[in-house]
Amino acid sequence: MDFELTDDQVELQRIVREIAEQECPPALARAVTDGKGDDAALWQTYVGLDWPSLVIPEEMGGVGLGTVELVLVLEELGRVADPTPFLATASQYLSLVRECGDADQQAALLVPLLTGSTGAAAFDADVAASRSGDGWALQGTARAVLDGDRADEVAVVADADGQAAVFVVPAGDVSATRTPSFDATLHVADVTFDDATVAPERALLAGGAAGVDRARAVATAGLAATMVGASQRAFELGLDHIKERKQFGVPIGSFQALKHMAADVYIAIERARALCQFAGLALDEDDERAGVAASMAKAAAGDAQRIAARHGIQFFGGLGFTWENDLHLFVRRAKAGELLLGSSTEHRARVATEALAR
């Protein structure tokens, strides 16, 4: 594997950062948090730039890029605490449809994303599917579904006669209740599928458990990248502060204790970033280590967010706890990601189990 980003990938990273910083300043995240603003205009900007169709195949009208590029974009959007449905749509819903649907189903369900349709995915749902005429009937509830309350479509992994299958349900056919989240810019919801009926063309049976596992790995790597981006921004804010803040006539960043803290945060973030990119590359190359690589990335991102938050607040002292400080916007985003799709502890346990099995 080549661990260096290509020139095109570096340019994509630069362009996304430039646009994200311009279109999604901290003021927008604050407005969304306070209920005084929304992300509708920002989402339309993304749609106009073809970002939601980044990994949709070219033959369907998409950009046709890979998981590495998706990881790069998600890191930059995490860095600005992006409040749009991009994360859930592009890395979770899209992945389930692509990995578990046949060619006709993929075309029917992915093409609407080109013009701004959104989707959510429920991986760990307590939902069962049973035959009902030509289609399927669903029963059960999925907890903590990202964008489950505002997506146009919800893809749920359900138990269908003892087999894992994915069912795509229009938002109007489910009951979704938004739940409190550590990051108020994220929409997290409990989605109830009781008595929802699914037509046969919306039952994605082609991928099976292997397809679900691969889609979960993409979603996990994407979420980890978002956490890395948020941790990076929190680190940058703290670093700027200790370079400017003076005590005894010198910047406090010159003190050895703070240098050591900054070095620890830098190393944790770089490690997590490298593992996110490795996971994306493993997925693109169909490497057998892809699932483990995604878990390693999520575990490392969890480590990075913990140390970035702890040291970041310490860098600012009492200022780090105030609402006026932008630091908390990115600390919240990084920590909210730790609670979704498995904690760092859970993913580290999976890596250990896989290692012992080998």
Secondary structure, 3 states (H helix, E strand, C coil): CCCCCCHHHHHHHHHHHHHHHHHCCHHHHHHHHHCCCCCHHHHHHHHHCCCCCCCCCHHHCCCCCCHHHHHHHHHHHHHCCCCCCHHHHHHHHHHHHHHHCCHHHHHHHHHHHHHCCCEEEECCCEEEEEEECCEEEEEEEEEEEECCCCCCEEEEEEEECCEEEEEEEEHHHCEEEEECCCCCCCCEEEEECCCEEECHHHEECCCHHHHHHHHHHHHHHHHHHHHHHHHHHHHHHHHHHHHHCEECCEEHHHCHHHHHHHHHHHHHHHHHHHHHHHHHHHHHCCCCCHHHHHHHHHHHHHHHHHHHHHHHHHHHHHHHHCCCCCHHHHHHHHHHHHCCCCCHHHHHHHHHHHHHHC
